[in-house]
Amino acid sequence: MIRDTFSHRLGRRAQRRACASPKTKPLPSATSDSPPERRVYHDSDLGFPPLWIASAGILTFDHAHHRIHHVPRPTPSGTTGHAPSVRVDGVALKTKVPTAHRFDSHDPDIIHDFLTNAYGIEMTLRAAGSYRFRHHRVDAGHFWLETVEHSTRLEIEVGRVGALVIGQVVSGQIDRTCARVSGRFGPGDVFLAAAPGLPYSVRWLPGKVRLCVLNLSVLTKVTGGAPPDRVGTIQFIGLAPASPALAQLWRNTTSYVNHVVLGNPYAYQQPLVIANAARMLAASALAVFPNTTAGWPTTTDRRDATNATLRRATAFIDEYADRDIEAADIAAAAQVSLRALQLAFRRHLDTTPMTHLRRVRLDRAHRDLLQADPRQETVSAIAFRWGFLSHSRFTARYHAIYGFPPSRTLHA
């Protein structure tokens, strides 16, 4: 069940439909001072697991002019809504508890205003007659997962997009054109809406599509960025998956994040879990769609892969293992490139920085299990706290290190 605190059915026609439906309530009148009533409903029709709905100051409705206002204009960044930020040696470590937002309207003007403000970009919509448009977003900061559905033939021209938008068609058909590259996509197909920074257009028959909107900074952090002698940004050289198997990888990844992470309140309330989910989506996107990322080993990297680098890196990991840190953050703290950091860990510990971080977090989880009250805590809750998404994998890893399951430690 989901509780919705703000997203009522919008538009005059939608209001009349809402009055006739026992599942919805009409909009307050323009002169009413009372707040909107809360509604409880199922969300399975939009393909998302249950999640607490909160407005987070996202949308307001001007009853006098029947328009939606959006404050502020968002991009997936981890800084909208409730997003505390902690700085560690100059590295911003942001967290955000996911919130969900729903929009539903029959009014073309309201639909246009909503889309323009929801994505913070200009767009033009042309529709074949009246239609219904539904939009549901789970905002997890650095990424959004969305379901969009409509009931007519739409032609949409979209301005320059400052994020990576990946679509998966559920029903209907989409024709997308970006930089003179066109593609037609039907049910089950996966595609990039556009290369980041480029405008695009779509012709969309009635149907439903699922979208993942990724902040570009997550992609850069996953790759570690280029060293100074290879300055540049990630460029996508193909807008379709490199193979059918990789398209399936993307479907599996988004399904996993949807149901294992966002479907479990113990998981999505943990900052480390959400951060790992963002990195998983980014890494999958880079694997699925052809792009210019590659390793950049240099002579400087090999020279910097020293014991001193390793000491700085492990000290940073020990101090901030409970924070949302990644390989790029560890490299910055060690004052070397990501490649030099990886070489240092491989050369001196025969492991990787992230494997070492997971081992430290496993040790911290072991400590929490020893100290926990089994009447108040569970193995899953402690595993989620330390960023382990899968209970079964956590149990297997724990057993491999300690020789017995974590449940025995908790109940000892």
C-alpha positions as CSV (number, residue, x, y, z in Angstrom):
1,M,0.0,0.0,0.0
2,I,1.1,3.5,-0.7
3,R,0.1,6.7,0.9
4,D,-0.1,9.8,-1.4
5,T,0.0,13.2,0.3
6,F,-0.1,15.5,-2.7
7,S,-0.7,14.1,-6.1
8,H,-4.4,14.4,-6.9
9,R,-6.0,13.8,-10.2
10,L,-5.5,17.1,-12.1
11,G,-7.5,19.0,-14.8
12,R,-11.2,19.7,-15.1
13,R,-12.0,16.5,-17.0
14,A,-9.9,14.5,-14.5
15,Q,-11.7,16.2,-11.6
16,R,-15.1,15.1,-13.0
17,R,-13.8,11.5,-13.5
18,A,-12.4,11.5,-9.9
19,C,-15.8,12.5,-8.5
20,A,-17.4,9.6,-10.2
21,S,-14.8,7.1,-9.0
22,P,-14.9,5.5,-5.5
23,K,-11.1,5.2,-5.6
24,T,-10.3,8.9,-5.9
25,K,-11.3,12.2,-4.4
26,P,-12.0,15.5,-6.1
27,L,-9.7,18.5,-6.0
28,P,-10.4,21.0,-3.2
29,S,-12.3,24.0,-4.5
30,A,-10.4,27.2,-5.3
31,T,-11.8,28.8,-2.1
32,S,-11.1,25.9,0.2
33,D,-8.6,26.4,2.9
34,S,-8.5,22.8,3.9
35,P,-5.5,20.6,2.9
36,P,-6.0,17.8,0.4
37,E,-7.3,14.6,1.9
38,R,-4.9,11.6,2.0
39,R,-5.7,8.6,-0.2
40,V,-4.4,5.1,0.1
41,Y,-4.2,3.0,-3.1
42,H,-2.4,0.1,-4.7
43,D,0.5,0.9,-7.1
44,S,1.0,-2.4,-8.8
45,D,-0.6,-1.0,-12.0
46,L,2.5,1.3,-12.5
47,G,5.0,-1.5,-12.0
48,F,6.6,-0.1,-8.9
49,P,6.9,-1.7,-5.5
50,P,5.3,0.0,-2.4
51,L,7.1,3.1,-1.3
52,W,6.2,6.0,1.0
53,I,4.9,8.9,-1.0
54,A,6.1,12.4,0.1
55,S,5.7,15.7,-1.7
56,A,9.1,17.1,-0.5
57,G,8.0,20.5,-1.7
58,I,8.0,19.2,-5.3
59,L,4.6,20.2,-6.7
60,T,2.1,22.9,-5.9
61,F,-1.3,23.4,-7.6
62,D,-2.6,26.9,-8.5
63,H,-6.4,26.4,-8.3
64,A,-7.2,29.8,-9.7
65,H,-5.3,29.1,-12.9
66,H,-5.3,25.3,-13.0
67,R,-1.6,25.1,-13.4
68,I,1.1,23.0,-11.8
69,H,4.2,24.8,-10.4
70,H,7.4,22.9,-9.7
71,V,10.0,24.2,-7.1
72,P,12.8,23.6,-7.7
73,R,13.6,22.4,-11.2
74,P,15.3,19.1,-10.6
75,T,18.0,16.9,-12.0
76,P,19.0,13.6,-10.5
77,S,21.6,14.8,-8.1
78,G,21.0,13.5,-4.6
79,T,20.4,17.1,-3.5
80,T,16.6,17.5,-3.8
81,G,14.2,16.5,-1.1
82,H,15.7,15.3,2.2
83,A,19.3,14.9,1.1
84,P,21.9,15.5,3.9
85,S,25.4,16.1,2.7
86,V,28.6,15.3,4.5
87,R,32.0,16.5,3.2
88,V,35.0,14.3,3.7
89,D,38.4,15.7,2.6
90,G,36.5,17.9,0.1
91,V,34.4,15.0,-1.2
92,A,30.7,15.5,-1.0
93,L,29.0,12.4,0.3
94,K,25.2,12.9,-0.3
95,T,22.4,10.6,0.8
96,K,18.7,10.6,0.1
97,V,15.8,8.5,1.2
98,P,13.8,7.7,-1.9
99,T,10.4,9.5,-2.4
100,A,7.7,8.7,-4.9
101,H,5.7,11.2,-6.9
102,R,2.6,10.7,-9.0
103,F,0.9,12.8,-11.7
104,D,-2.3,12.0,-13.6
105,S,-4.2,14.4,-15.9
106,H,-6.4,14.8,-19.0
107,D,-5.6,18.5,-19.5
108,P,-3.0,19.1,-22.3
109,D,-1.8,22.4,-20.8
110,I,-1.3,20.9,-17.4
111,I,0.5,17.9,-18.9
112,H,2.9,20.2,-20.8
113,D,3.6,22.3,-17.7
114,F,4.2,19.2,-15.6
115,L,6.7,17.7,-18.0
116,T,8.6,20.9,-18.6
117,N,9.0,21.5,-14.9
118,A,9.5,17.8,-13.9
119,Y,12.5,17.5,-16.1
120,G,13.7,21.1,-16.1
121,I,13.9,21.3,-19.9
122,E,11.8,22.8,-22.7
123,M,9.7,20.4,-24.8
124,T,6.9,20.6,-27.3
125,L,4.0,18.2,-27.3
126,R,1.5,17.5,-30.1
127,A,-1.3,15.0,-29.5
128,A,-4.0,13.4,-31.7
129,G,-7.0,14.6,-29.7
130,S,-7.7,14.5,-25.9
131,Y,-5.9,11.9,-23.9
132,R,-4.9,10.8,-20.4
133,F,-1.3,11.0,-19.2
134,R,0.1,9.3,-16.1
135,H,3.6,9.7,-14.6
136,H,5.1,8.0,-11.6
137,R,8.6,8.8,-10.3
138,V,10.7,7.2,-7.5
139,D,13.3,9.9,-6.8
140,A,16.4,8.3,-5.2
141,G,18.7,11.3,-5.6
142,H,21.3,10.3,-8.1
143,F,18.7,8.3,-10.1
144,W,15.0,8.3,-10.9
145,L,13.0,5.3,-11.8
146,E,9.8,6.3,-13.6
147,T,6.7,4.8,-15.3
148,V,5.0,6.9,-18.0
149,E,1.7,6.0,-19.7
150,H,-0.6,7.8,-22.1
151,S,-3.6,7.0,-24.3
152,T,-3.1,8.7,-27.7
153,R,-0.5,9.3,-30.4
154,L,2.1,11.8,-29.1
155,E,4.8,13.7,-30.9
156,I,7.4,15.2,-28.5
157,E,10.4,17.4,-29.1
158,V,12.7,17.5,-26.1
159,G,15.5,20.0,-25.5
160,R,19.1,19.2,-24.4
161,V,19.1,16.6,-21.7
162,G,21.6,16.9,-18.9
163,A,21.3,13.3,-17.7
164,L,21.3,9.8,-19.1
165,V,17.8,8.7,-19.9
166,I,17.3,4.9,-20.6
167,G,13.9,3.6,-21.6
168,Q,12.2,0.2,-21.7
169,V,9.0,-0.2,-23.6
170,V,6.3,-2.0,-21.8
171,S,3.5,-1.6,-24.4
172,G,3.0,0.5,-27.5
173,Q,5.6,1.7,-29.9
174,I,8.2,4.5,-29.8
175,D,10.1,6.1,-32.7
176,R,13.0,8.1,-31.4
177,T,15.4,10.4,-33.4
178,C,18.6,11.9,-31.9
179,A,21.4,13.5,-34.0
180,R,19.9,12.0,-37.2
181,V,20.0,8.5,-35.7
182,S,16.5,7.0,-35.6
183,G,15.2,3.8,-33.9
184,R,11.9,2.1,-33.5
185,F,11.2,0.2,-30.2
186,G,8.4,-2.1,-29.2
187,P,7.5,-4.0,-26.0
188,G,10.6,-5.3,-24.2
189,D,13.0,-3.1,-26.1
190,V,15.7,-1.1,-24.3
191,F,17.0,2.2,-25.7
192,L,18.8,5.5,-24.9
193,A,16.5,8.4,-25.3
194,A,19.4,10.6,-26.4
195,A,23.1,11.0,-26.0
196,P,23.6,13.3,-23.0
197,G,23.6,17.0,-24.0
198,L,21.7,16.5,-27.2
199,P,18.0,17.2,-28.1
200,Y,15.8,14.4,-29.4
201,S,12.3,13.8,-30.6
202,V,9.8,10.9,-30.2
203,R,6.7,9.7,-31.9
204,W,4.8,7.6,-29.3
205,L,1.8,5.4,-29.8
206,P,-0.5,4.8,-26.9
207,G,1.3,2.7,-24.3
208,K,3.6,2.5,-21.3
209,V,7.4,2.9,-20.9
210,R,9.7,2.6,-17.9
211,L,12.5,5.1,-17.6
212,C,15.7,5.3,-15.6
213,V,17.2,8.8,-15.4
214,L,20.8,8.8,-14.2
215,N,22.9,11.7,-13.0
216,L,26.1,11.9,-15.2
217,S,28.3,12.4,-12.2
218,V,27.6,8.8,-11.1
219,L,28.8,7.5,-14.5
220,T,32.0,9.5,-14.1
221,K,32.6,8.2,-10.6
222,V,32.0,4.6,-11.7
223,T,34.8,4.9,-14.3
224,G,37.0,7.0,-12.0
225,G,37.2,9.8,-14.6
226,A,40.1,10.4,-16.9
227,P,43.5,11.4,-15.6
228,P,44.8,15.0,-16.5
229,D,46.5,13.8,-19.7
230,R,43.2,12.3,-21.0
231,V,40.7,15.0,-20.2
232,G,37.3,14.3,-21.6
233,T,33.7,13.2,-20.8
234,I,32.0,9.9,-21.4
235,Q,30.4,9.8,-24.9
236,F,27.9,7.3,-26.0
237,I,28.5,6.2,-29.5
238,G,25.4,4.0,-29.8
239,L,21.8,4.5,-28.6
240,A,20.8,0.9,-28.6
241,P,22.2,-2.0,-26.5
242,A,25.3,-3.6,-27.9
243,S,23.6,-7.0,-27.9
244,P,20.3,-8.7,-26.9
245,A,22.1,-10.3,-23.9
246,L,23.1,-6.8,-22.7
247,A,19.6,-5.5,-23.1
248,Q,18.5,-8.4,-20.8
249,L,21.2,-7.3,-18.4
250,W,19.6,-3.9,-18.2
251,R,16.1,-5.3,-17.6
252,N,17.5,-7.6,-14.9
253,T,19.3,-4.7,-13.2
254,T,16.3,-2.3,-13.1
255,S,14.1,-5.1,-11.9
256,Y,16.5,-5.9,-9.1
257,V,16.7,-2.3,-8.0
258,N,12.9,-2.0,-8.2
259,H,12.0,-5.0,-6.2
260,V,15.0,-5.9,-4.0
261,V,16.0,-2.3,-3.1
262,L,13.0,0.0,-3.5
263,G,10.6,-2.8,-2.6
264,N,12.1,-3.2,0.9
265,P,11.9,-0.3,3.4
266,Y,14.8,-1.8,5.4
267,A,16.9,-1.5,2.2
268,Y,15.9,1.9,0.7
269,Q,16.2,3.7,4.0
270,Q,19.9,2.9,4.1
271,P,22.1,5.4,2.3
272,L,24.8,2.9,1.5
273,V,22.2,0.6,-0.2
274,I,20.9,3.5,-2.4
275,A,24.4,4.6,-3.3
276,N,25.3,1.1,-4.3
277,A,22.1,0.8,-6.4
278,A,23.0,4.0,-8.2
279,R,26.5,2.7,-9.0
280,M,25.0,-0.6,-10.1
281,L,22.7,1.2,-12.6
282,A,25.5,3.3,-13.9
283,A,27.9,0.4,-14.3
284,S,25.2,-1.6,-16.1
285,A,24.4,1.4,-18.4
286,L,28.1,1.7,-19.4
287,A,28.2,-2.1,-20.1
288,V,25.0,-2.1,-22.1
289,F,25.4,0.9,-24.4
290,P,28.6,1.5,-26.5
291,N,30.7,4.4,-25.1
292,T,34.2,5.8,-25.0
293,T,35.2,4.6,-21.5
294,A,38.4,2.6,-21.0
295,G,41.3,2.2,-18.6
296,W,44.0,4.9,-18.7
297,P,47.2,3.4,-17.2
298,T,50.2,5.8,-17.2
299,T,53.7,5.8,-16.0
300,T,52.6,8.1,-13.2
301,D,50.0,5.6,-12.1
302,R,52.6,2.9,-11.7
303,R,55.0,5.2,-9.8
304,D,52.2,6.2,-7.4
305,A,51.1,2.7,-6.5
306,T,53.2,2.7,-3.3
307,N,52.8,1.5,0.3
308,A,52.2,5.2,1.3
309,T,49.3,5.4,-1.1
310,L,47.9,2.1,0.4
311,R,48.2,3.5,3.9
312,R,46.3,6.7,3.1
313,A,43.6,4.7,1.3
314,T,43.1,2.1,4.0
315,A,43.0,4.8,6.7
316,F,40.3,6.6,4.7
317,I,38.3,3.4,4.3
318,D,38.6,2.6,8.0
319,E,37.3,6.0,9.1
320,Y,34.5,6.4,6.6
321,A,33.3,2.8,5.9
322,D,29.9,3.8,7.1
323,R,29.6,6.6,4.5
324,D,28.8,6.5,0.8
325,I,32.3,6.3,-0.5
326,E,33.5,4.7,-3.7
327,A,36.8,4.0,-5.5
328,A,37.0,7.6,-6.8
329,D,36.6,9.0,-3.3
330,I,39.3,6.7,-1.9
331,A,41.7,7.7,-4.7
332,A,41.1,11.4,-4.0
333,A,41.8,10.8,-0.3
334,A,45.0,8.9,-1.2
335,Q,46.0,11.8,-3.6
336,V,46.4,9.5,-6.6
337,S,44.5,8.5,-9.7
338,L,42.0,5.7,-9.6
339,R,44.3,3.5,-11.7
340,A,47.2,4.1,-9.3
341,L,44.9,3.2,-6.4
342,Q,43.9,-0.1,-8.0
343,L,47.5,-0.9,-8.8
344,A,48.5,-0.3,-5.2
345,F,45.9,-2.6,-3.8
346,R,46.7,-5.3,-6.3
347,R,50.4,-5.0,-5.8
348,H,50.5,-4.9,-2.0
349,L,47.3,-6.7,-0.9
350,D,46.3,-8.7,-4.0
351,T,42.8,-7.3,-3.9
352,T,40.8,-4.3,-5.1
353,P,39.8,-1.1,-3.2
354,M,36.1,-2.0,-3.3
355,T,36.7,-5.6,-2.2
356,H,38.7,-4.2,0.7
357,L,35.9,-1.8,1.6
358,R,33.4,-4.6,1.5
359,R,35.6,-6.7,3.9
360,V,35.8,-3.7,6.3
361,R,32.0,-3.3,6.2
362,L,31.6,-7.1,6.7
363,D,33.7,-6.8,9.9
364,R,31.6,-3.9,11.1
365,A,28.5,-5.9,10.4
366,H,30.0,-8.8,12.4
367,R,30.6,-6.4,15.3
368,D,27.0,-5.1,15.2
369,L,25.7,-8.7,15.1
370,L,27.7,-9.5,18.3
371,Q,26.3,-6.4,20.0
372,A,22.7,-6.5,18.8
373,D,19.6,-7.6,20.6
374,P,18.0,-10.3,18.5
375,R,14.6,-9.1,19.7
376,Q,15.2,-5.7,18.2
377,E,17.5,-6.4,15.2
378,T,17.6,-8.8,12.2
379,V,20.4,-10.0,10.1
380,S,18.9,-8.4,7.0
381,A,18.6,-5.0,8.7
382,I,22.3,-5.0,9.8
383,A,23.4,-6.2,6.3
384,F,21.4,-3.4,4.7
385,R,23.0,-0.9,7.1
386,W,26.4,-1.8,5.8
387,G,25.4,-1.7,2.2
388,F,24.8,-5.4,1.4
389,L,21.9,-5.5,-1.0
390,S,21.4,-9.3,-1.0
391,H,20.7,-11.2,2.2
392,S,21.8,-14.5,0.7
393,R,25.1,-13.1,-0.7
394,F,25.8,-11.4,2.7
395,T,25.2,-14.8,4.5
396,A,27.4,-16.7,2.0
397,R,30.2,-14.1,2.3
398,Y,29.9,-14.0,6.1
399,H,30.0,-17.8,6.3
400,A,33.1,-17.9,4.1
401,I,35.0,-15.6,6.4
402,Y,33.8,-16.6,9.9
403,G,32.8,-20.2,9.3
404,F,29.2,-20.0,10.5
405,P,26.1,-18.1,9.5
406,P,25.4,-14.6,10.8
407,S,22.2,-15.7,12.4
408,R,24.3,-17.8,14.9
409,T,26.3,-14.7,15.8
410,L,23.1,-12.6,16.3
411,H,21.5,-15.3,18.6
412,A,24.6,-16.3,20.4
